[in-house]
């Protein structure tokens, strides 16, 4: 696990590498929650997905392709058979589809929310990266595929962007 400090304020971001090819969203959520004091969440989140979407395989690869299932697990409306209760990790999870220019404007006016925003990219069917920093010249993201941090210019952001995912704890 790696951490970086961004800007002048003591803000730390924990990089989490996804455990399976399609765990990018789960790794981004785990990274955000690690920064909030939670631990070992990739396995717990994947365990929460309904059966029949790959989580029952030996390596637990495969997460829900339906955003509603992801939201249900994080918000706590899914109960685990082997656990009492649910994770209740988020008050809300909202996927915002807007033009890249509008997303940039939203981000520029919401710099203090960066740590709770994921970016759904155009790569693959549904790939997410974690937003770590919003700068005048671009953003810094955590890429869960390799667990590294990367600066993107605004043109790079506009080329990669598909949607924003806003988390509320």
C-alpha positions in Angstrom: 0.0 0.0 0.0 1.3 3.5 -0.9 0.2 6.8 0.4 0.9 10.3 -1.0 0.5 13.7 0.5 -1.0 16.3 -1.8 -0.9 20.1 -1.6 0.1 22.0 1.5 -2.5 20.6 3.8 -1.8 17.2 5.4 -4.2 15.2 3.2 -3.1 11.5 2.7 -4.5 9.2 0.1 -4.0 5.4 0.2 -3.5 3.6 -3.0 -5.2 0.2 -3.3 -4.4 -2.2 -6.1 -7.4 -4.1 -7.3 -7.3 -7.8 -6.4 -8.9 -9.1 -9.7 -9.3 -7.7 -13.2 -12.8 -6.3 -12.6 -12.4 -5.0 -9.0 -11.4 -1.4 -10.0 -14.6 0.1 -8.4 -14.1 -2.0 -5.2 -10.4 -1.0 -4.9 -11.4 2.7 -5.3 -14.0 2.4 -2.5 -11.6 0.5 -0.3 -9.0 3.3 -0.8 -11.5 6.0 0.1 -12.6 4.0 3.2 -9.1 3.3 4.3 -8.5 7.0 4.4 -11.6 7.2 6.7 -10.2 4.5 9.0 -11.7 1.3 7.7 -9.7 -1.7 6.6 -9.9 -5.0 4.5 -12.9 -3.9 2.6 -12.3 -5.4 -0.9 -13.3 -8.8 0.4 -16.3 -7.6 2.4 -17.7 -5.5 -0.5 -17.3 -8.4 -3.0 -18.9 -10.8 -0.5 -22.0 -8.5 -0.4 -22.8 -8.8 -4.1 -25.7 -11.0 -5.0 -24.8 -14.6 -6.1 -24.5 -15.4 -9.8 -22.2 -12.5 -10.7 -18.9 -14.2 -10.2 -18.3 -13.7 -6.5 -18.9 -17.3 -5.8 -15.9 -18.3 -7.9 -12.8 -19.4 -5.9 -10.9 -16.1 -6.5 -14.1 -14.0 -6.0 -13.4 -12.3 -9.3 -16.4 -10.6 -10.8 -18.4 -7.9 -9.4 -21.8 -6.6 -10.3 -22.1 -4.9 -13.7 -25.3 -3.2 -12.4 -24.6 0.1 -10.7 -27.8 -0.4 -8.6 -26.2 -3.6 -7.1 -23.0 -1.6 -6.2 -25.1 1.1 -4.6 -27.2 -1.4 -2.6 -24.0 -3.1 -1.2 -22.4 0.2 -0.1 -25.6 1.7 1.3 -26.4 -1.3 3.3 -29.6 -2.7 1.8 -27.9 -6.0 1.1 -27.5 -8.5 4.0 -24.8 -11.1 4.2 -25.9 -14.7 5.0 -22.7 -15.3 7.1 -22.9 -11.9 8.8 -25.5 -10.1 10.9 -26.5 -6.8 9.3 -24.8 -5.0 6.4 -21.8 -2.8 5.9 -23.6 0.5 5.7 -20.6 2.1 4.1 -22.3 5.0 2.4 -25.3 7.2 2.9 -25.6 7.6 -0.9 -23.7 6.7 -4.0 -24.7 8.7 -7.0 -23.5 8.3 -10.6 -23.5 11.7 -12.4 -23.6 11.6 -16.2 -22.7 15.0 -17.5 -20.6 16.4 -20.3 -16.8 16.5 -19.6 -16.8 20.3 -19.6 -19.6 20.3 -17.0 -17.8 17.7 -14.9 -14.6 19.8 -15.0 -16.6 22.9 -13.8 -18.3 20.8 -11.1 -14.9 19.5 -9.9 -13.3 23.0 -9.9 -16.1 24.2 -7.6 -16.0 21.1 -5.4 -12.2 20.8 -4.6 -13.0 19.9 -1.0 -15.0 16.8 -2.1 -12.2 15.3 -4.2 -11.5 12.4 -1.8 -15.1 11.2 -2.2 -15.3 11.3 -6.0 -14.5 8.5 -8.4 -14.2 8.9 -12.1 -15.7 6.3 -14.4 -13.6 6.2 -17.5 -14.2 5.3 -21.1 -11.7 2.4 -20.9 -13.2 -1.1 -20.8 -16.9 -1.6 -20.0 -16.8 0.2 -16.7 -13.5 1.3 -15.2 -13.2 3.6 -12.2 -10.3 5.5 -10.9 -10.2 7.5 -7.6 -9.9 11.3 -7.7 -7.3 12.5 -5.3 -6.6 16.1 -6.1 -8.2 18.8 -8.2 -5.7 21.4 -9.5 -6.0 24.4 -11.7 -4.2 22.5 -14.5 -5.9 19.1 -14.0 -6.4 16.3 -11.5 -4.5 13.6 -9.7 -6.0 10.1 -9.8 -5.3 6.8 -8.2 -5.3 4.0 -10.8 -6.4 0.8 -9.1 -5.0 -1.4 -11.9 -1.4 -0.8 -10.6 -2.0 1.1 -7.4 -0.2 4.2 -8.5 -1.0 7.9 -8.6 -1.0 9.9 -11.9 -1.5 13.5 -12.8 -3.9 14.2 -15.6 -4.2 17.5 -17.4 -7.7 18.7 -18.2 -7.4 17.5 -21.8 -6.4 14.0 -20.5 -9.4 14.1 -18.1 -11.8 15.0 -21.0 -10.4 12.2 -23.1 -10.8 9.6 -20.3 -14.0 10.8 -18.5 -17.4 9.1 -18.8 -19.1 9.9 -15.5 -18.5 11.0 -11.9 -19.5 8.8 -8.9 -20.1 10.8 -5.8 -19.8 9.1 -2.4 -21.5 10.4 0.7 -20.5 8.8 4.0 
